[in-house]
Amino acid sequence: MKKLYRDLSPEARASYGITEDGSEESWVYCLTCGRAVPQGDCVVGEDGRLECAYGDCRPTSASHASTDLRAWDTLAQEQGGAAAHWPEKPEWGRRYPLRDADL
Ligand SMILES: [Zn+2]
């Protein structure tokens, strides 16, 4: 059984957390598969980082040992107009292409 972010103690959350508030309800975006997931559902990785919650998500290159997660709201700001249609609360399982992604 994989350990999830929501199972962590407050102290552990402080080191694993991706979003500023560290809430398990706040959303993170996976750069590897382009989908969003509540932080609480993210898997606690062996390398000390959180990993994508989607079971079919795999790092695409050897340079990425694990999946790459970002805070949803921070990333939306960085993406600017390309993320103008991004909702405050994303949908589970939906892909949200990035500005730089090949569409
Ligand atoms: Zn992913």
Boltz pocket constraint, residues with backbone or C-beta under 6 A from the ligand:
constraints:
  - pocket:
      binder: B
      contacts: [[A, 30], [A, 31], [A, 32], [A, 33], [A, 34], [A, 35], [A, 52], [A, 53], [A, 54], [A, 57], [A, 58], [A, 67]]
      max_distance: 6.0
